[in-house]
Amino acid sequence: MVLSRATRVLPILALTLLMAGCDLIGDVLEFGFWTILIIVGLVVLVIWLVARSLTGRRRTPPPPPPGP
């Protein structure tokens, strides 16, 4: 029963999100080229910072050199 409700609501939700995204892109294109570059740069920076914080700096030390 719950799955059938979700399958009915999911296409409507996806369509709503896609239309909102198209409207946002249309508004951004009115701002100009440099604004688009700044927004894209900020999005990439945020994604990079989130990925960096999630992975952490857990690097394993290099293996010891082979013995004689």
N, CA, C and O atoms as a GROMACS GRO file, in nm:
protein
  272
    1MET      N    1   0.082  -0.119   0.000
    1MET     CA    2   0.000   0.000   0.000
    1MET      C    3   0.087   0.126   0.000
    1MET      O    4   0.062   0.220  -0.075
    2VAL      N    5   0.190   0.126   0.086
    2VAL     CA    6   0.277   0.242   0.093
    2VAL      C    7   0.356   0.257  -0.037
    2VAL      O    8   0.377   0.369  -0.085
    3LEU      N    9   0.400   0.146  -0.093
    3LEU     CA   10   0.477   0.152  -0.217
    3LEU      C   11   0.395   0.208  -0.332
    3LEU      O   12   0.447   0.283  -0.414
    4SER      N   13   0.267   0.174  -0.337
    4SER     CA   14   0.184   0.225  -0.446
    4SER      C   15   0.163   0.375  -0.433
    4SER      O   16   0.154   0.445  -0.534
    5ARG      N   17   0.155   0.426  -0.311
    5ARG     CA   18   0.144   0.571  -0.291
    5ARG      C   19   0.272   0.640  -0.337
    5ARG      O   20   0.268   0.745  -0.401
    6ALA      N   21   0.385   0.581  -0.302
    6ALA     CA   22   0.513   0.640  -0.340
    6ALA      C   23   0.530   0.640  -0.491
    6ALA      O   24   0.583   0.736  -0.547
    7THR      N   25   0.486   0.536  -0.557
    7THR     CA   26   0.501   0.532  -0.703
    7THR      C   27   0.408   0.630  -0.771
    7THR      O   28   0.436   0.672  -0.884
    8ARG      N   29   0.298   0.667  -0.708
    8ARG     CA   30   0.210   0.769  -0.766
    8ARG      C   31   0.264   0.910  -0.742
    8ARG      O   32   0.246   0.998  -0.826
    9VAL      N   33   0.328   0.931  -0.629
    9VAL     CA   34   0.376   1.065  -0.594
    9VAL      C   35   0.511   1.094  -0.658
    9VAL      O   36   0.541   1.210  -0.688
   10LEU      N   37   0.593   0.992  -0.678
   10LEU     CA   38   0.728   1.012  -0.730
   10LEU      C   39   0.733   1.084  -0.864
   10LEU      O   40   0.813   1.177  -0.877
   11PRO      N   41   0.655   1.049  -0.965
   11PRO     CA   42   0.661   1.125  -1.091
   11PRO      C   43   0.621   1.271  -1.076
   11PRO      O   44   0.678   1.359  -1.141
   12ILE      N   45   0.523   1.298  -0.992
   12ILE     CA   46   0.481   1.437  -0.969
   12ILE      C   47   0.593   1.515  -0.902
   12ILE      O   48   0.620   1.629  -0.938
   13LEU      N   49   0.657   1.454  -0.805
   13LEU     CA   50   0.768   1.519  -0.735
   13LEU      C   51   0.885   1.545  -0.830
   13LEU      O   52   0.944   1.652  -0.828
   14ALA      N   53   0.918   1.446  -0.913
   14ALA     CA   54   1.027   1.462  -1.009
   14ALA      C   55   0.996   1.573  -1.109
   14ALA      O   56   1.083   1.653  -1.142
   15LEU      N   57   0.873   1.578  -1.158
   15LEU     CA   58   0.834   1.682  -1.252
   15LEU      C   59   0.841   1.821  -1.188
   15LEU      O   60   0.885   1.917  -1.252
   16THR      N   61   0.799   1.830  -1.064
   16THR     CA   62   0.805   1.958  -0.993
   16THR      C   63   0.949   2.005  -0.977
   16THR      O   64   0.980   2.123  -0.999
   17LEU      N   65   1.038   1.913  -0.939
   17LEU     CA   66   1.178   1.951  -0.922
   17LEU      C   67   1.243   1.990  -1.054
   17LEU      O   68   1.322   2.084  -1.060
   18LEU      N   69   1.209   1.919  -1.161
   18LEU     CA   70   1.266   1.952  -1.292
   18LEU      C   71   1.219   2.089  -1.339
   18LEU      O   72   1.298   2.165  -1.395
   19MET      N   73   1.094   2.120  -1.318
   19MET     CA   74   1.042   2.249  -1.361
   19MET      C   75   1.105   2.362  -1.280
   19MET      O   76   1.134   2.469  -1.335
   20ALA      N   77   1.126   2.340  -1.151
   20ALA     CA   78   1.191   2.442  -1.068
   20ALA      C   79   1.334   2.462  -1.115
   20ALA      O   80   1.384   2.574  -1.116
   21GLY      N   81   1.403   2.353  -1.153
   21GLY     CA   82   1.540   2.363  -1.203
   21GLY      C   83   1.546   2.440  -1.333
   21GLY      O   84   1.638   2.520  -1.354
   22CYS      N   85   1.449   2.419  -1.423
   22CYS     CA   86   1.446   2.492  -1.550
   22CYS      C   87   1.422   2.639  -1.526
   22CYS      O   88   1.482   2.724  -1.594
   23ASP      N   89   1.337   2.672  -1.432
   23ASP     CA   90   1.310   2.812  -1.400
   23ASP      C   91   1.435   2.878  -1.344
   23ASP      O   92   1.465   2.993  -1.376
   24LEU      N   93   1.507   2.807  -1.259
   24LEU     CA   94   1.630   2.860  -1.200
   24LEU      C   95   1.735   2.885  -1.308
   24LEU      O   96   1.802   2.988  -1.306
   25ILE      N   97   1.750   2.792  -1.401
   25ILE     CA   98   1.847   2.810  -1.509
   25ILE      C   99   1.810   2.929  -1.596
   25ILE      O  100   1.898   3.005  -1.637
   26GLY      N  101   1.681   2.947  -1.623
   26GLY     CA  102   1.636   3.062  -1.700
   26GLY      C  103   1.668   3.193  -1.630
   26GLY      O  104   1.709   3.289  -1.695
   27ASP      N  105   1.650   3.197  -1.499
   27ASP     CA  106   1.683   3.318  -1.424
   27ASP      C  107   1.832   3.344  -1.422
   27ASP      O  108   1.876   3.459  -1.434
   28VAL      N  109   1.912   3.240  -1.408
   28VAL     CA  110   2.057   3.256  -1.403
   28VAL      C  111   2.109   3.306  -1.538
   28VAL      O  112   2.200   3.389  -1.542
   29LEU      N  113   2.052   3.258  -1.646
   29LEU     CA  114   2.097   3.302  -1.778
   29LEU      C  115   2.071   3.450  -1.801
   29LEU      O  116   2.140   3.513  -1.882
   30GLU      N  117   1.974   3.507  -1.733
   30GLU     CA  118   1.950   3.650  -1.744
   30GLU      C  119   2.058   3.731  -1.673
   30GLU      O  120   2.080   3.847  -1.708
   31PHE      N  121   2.124   3.673  -1.574
   31PHE     CA  122   2.225   3.746  -1.497
   31PHE      C  123   2.348   3.776  -1.580
   31PHE      O  124   2.403   3.886  -1.572
   32GLY      N  125   2.392   3.682  -1.657
   32GLY     CA  126   2.510   3.704  -1.739
   32GLY      C  127   2.614   3.596  -1.720
   32GLY      O  128   2.605   3.511  -1.631
   33PHE      N  129   2.714   3.603  -1.805
   33PHE     CA  130   2.818   3.501  -1.813
   33PHE      C  131   2.898   3.490  -1.684
   33PHE      O  132   2.918   3.380  -1.633
   34TRP      N  133   2.944   3.603  -1.630
   34TRP     CA  134   3.030   3.600  -1.512
   34TRP      C  135   2.955   3.551  -1.390
   34TRP      O  136   3.013   3.484  -1.304
   35THR      N  137   2.829   3.581  -1.381
   35THR     CA  138   2.749   3.532  -1.269
   35THR      C  139   2.737   3.381  -1.274
   35THR      O  140   2.745   3.313  -1.172
   36ILE      N  141   2.718   3.329  -1.394
   36ILE     CA  142   2.709   3.184  -1.409
   36ILE      C  143   2.840   3.119  -1.368
   36ILE      O  144   2.841   3.017  -1.299
   37LEU      N  145   2.952   3.177  -1.410
   37LEU     CA  146   3.083   3.121  -1.372
   37LEU      C  147   3.103   3.124  -1.222
   37LEU      O  148   3.156   3.029  -1.164
   38ILE      N  149   3.062   3.232  -1.158
   38ILE     CA  150   3.079   3.242  -1.012
   38ILE      C  151   2.992   3.139  -0.941
   38ILE      O  152   3.037   3.075  -0.847
   39ILE      N  153   2.867   3.123  -0.986
   39ILE     CA  154   2.778   3.027  -0.923
   39ILE      C  155   2.830   2.884  -0.942
   39ILE      O  156   2.830   2.805  -0.847
   40VAL      N  157   2.875   2.852  -1.062
   40VAL     CA  158   2.929   2.718  -1.087
   40VAL      C  159   3.054   2.695  -1.003
   40VAL      O  160   3.073   2.587  -0.947
   41GLY      N  161   3.139   2.797  -0.993
   41GLY     CA  162   3.258   2.785  -0.910
   41GLY      C  163   3.225   2.762  -0.764
   41GLY      O  164   3.290   2.682  -0.697
   42LEU      N  165   3.124   2.832  -0.714
   42LEU     CA  166   3.084   2.813  -0.575
   42LEU      C  167   3.025   2.673  -0.552
   42LEU      O  168   3.051   2.611  -0.449
   43VAL      N  169   2.947   2.624  -0.646
   43VAL     CA  170   2.890   2.490  -0.632
   43VAL      C  171   3.002   2.386  -0.631
   43VAL      O  172   2.999   2.293  -0.550
   44VAL      N  173   3.098   2.400  -0.721
   44VAL     CA  174   3.210   2.305  -0.726
   44VAL      C  175   3.290   2.312  -0.596
   44VAL      O  176   3.333   2.209  -0.545
   45LEU      N  177   3.311   2.432  -0.544
   45LEU     CA  178   3.385   2.448  -0.419
   45LEU      C  179   3.312   2.380  -0.303
   45LEU      O  180   3.375   2.312  -0.222
   46VAL      N  181   3.182   2.398  -0.295
   46VAL     CA  182   3.105   2.336  -0.187
   46VAL      C  183   3.109   2.184  -0.198
   46VAL      O  184   3.127   2.115  -0.098
   47ILE      N  185   3.094   2.132  -0.319
   47ILE     CA  186   3.100   1.986  -0.338
   47ILE      C  187   3.238   1.933  -0.300
   47ILE      O  188   3.248   1.828  -0.236
   48TRP      N  189   3.342   2.005  -0.337
   48TRP     CA  190   3.478   1.962  -0.304
   48TRP      C  191   3.500   1.963  -0.153
   48TRP      O  192   3.559   1.870  -0.099
   49LEU      N  193   3.452   2.069  -0.085
   49LEU     CA  194   3.469   2.076   0.060
   49LEU      C  195   3.391   1.966   0.132
   49LEU      O  196   3.441   1.909   0.228
   50VAL      N  197   3.271   1.938   0.085
   50VAL     CA  198   3.192   1.831   0.148
   50VAL      C  199   3.259   1.696   0.126
   50VAL      O  200   3.268   1.616   0.219
   51ALA      N  201   3.306   1.670   0.004
   51ALA     CA  202   3.373   1.543  -0.024
   51ALA      C  203   3.501   1.530   0.058
   51ALA      O  204   3.533   1.422   0.106
   52ARG      N  205   3.572   1.639   0.072
   52ARG     CA  206   3.696   1.637   0.150
   52ARG      C  207   3.668   1.611   0.297
   52ARG      O  208   3.742   1.538   0.363
   53SER      N  209   3.561   1.671   0.350
   53SER     CA  210   3.530   1.650   0.492
   53SER      C  211   3.477   1.509   0.517
   53SER      O  212   3.498   1.453   0.624
   54LEU      N  213   3.409   1.451   0.418
   54LEU     CA  214   3.357   1.316   0.437
   54LEU      C  215   3.466   1.211   0.427
   54LEU      O  216   3.464   1.112   0.501
   55THR      N  217   3.563   1.232   0.338
   55THR     CA  218   3.669   1.133   0.325
   55THR      C  219   3.775   1.150   0.433
   55THR      O  220   3.839   1.052   0.471
   56GLY      N  221   3.794   1.268   0.482
   56GLY     CA  222   3.892   1.293   0.585
   56GLY      C  223   4.034   1.285   0.529
   56GLY      O  224   4.054   1.279   0.408
   57ARG      N  225   4.127   1.286   0.616
   57ARG     CA  226   4.268   1.277   0.573
   57ARG      C  227   4.329   1.148   0.623
   57ARG      O  228   4.442   1.147   0.671
   58ARG      N  229   4.255   1.040   0.613
   58ARG     CA  230   4.302   0.909   0.658
   58ARG      C  231   4.388   0.846   0.550
   58ARG      O  232   4.340   0.763   0.473
   59ARG      N  233   4.509   0.882   0.543
   59ARG     CA  234   4.598   0.821   0.444
   59ARG      C  235   4.689   0.721   0.514
   59ARG      O  236   4.744   0.749   0.620
   60THR      N  237   4.703   0.608   0.453
   60THR     CA  238   4.791   0.506   0.510
   60THR      C  239   4.935   0.542   0.475
   60THR      O  240   4.962   0.592   0.366
   61PRO      N  241   5.026   0.517   0.566
   61PRO     CA  242   5.166   0.546   0.537
   61PRO      C  243   5.216   0.455   0.425
   61PRO      O  244   5.161   0.346   0.405
   62PRO      N  245   5.318   0.496   0.355
   62PRO     CA  246   5.370   0.411   0.246
   62PRO      C  247   5.430   0.283   0.305
   62PRO      O  248   5.478   0.282   0.418
   63PRO      N  249   5.426   0.177   0.229
   63PRO     CA  250   5.482   0.049   0.282
   63PRO      C  251   5.633   0.061   0.298
   63PRO      O  252   5.699   0.138   0.227
   64PRO      N  253   5.685  -0.015   0.391
   64PRO     CA  254   5.832  -0.009   0.411
   64PRO      C  255   5.903  -0.067   0.287
   64PRO      O  256   5.848  -0.150   0.215
   65PRO      N  257   6.024  -0.023   0.266
   65PRO     CA  258   6.098  -0.076   0.151
   65PRO      C  259   6.127  -0.225   0.172
   65PRO      O  260   6.141  -0.271   0.285
   66PRO      N  261   6.137  -0.298   0.062
   66PRO     CA  262   6.163  -0.442   0.076
   66PRO      C  263   6.301  -0.467   0.140
   66PRO      O  264   6.397  -0.395   0.113
   67GLY      N  265   6.306  -0.568   0.222
   67GLY     CA  266   6.432  -0.602   0.291
   67GLY      C  267   6.526  -0.681   0.200
   67GLY      O  268   6.488  -0.728   0.093
   68PRO      N  269   6.650  -0.693   0.246
   68PRO     CA  270   6.750  -0.766   0.164
   68PRO      C  271   6.727  -0.916   0.161
   68PRO      O  272   6.803  -0.988   0.096
   0.00000   0.00000   0.00000
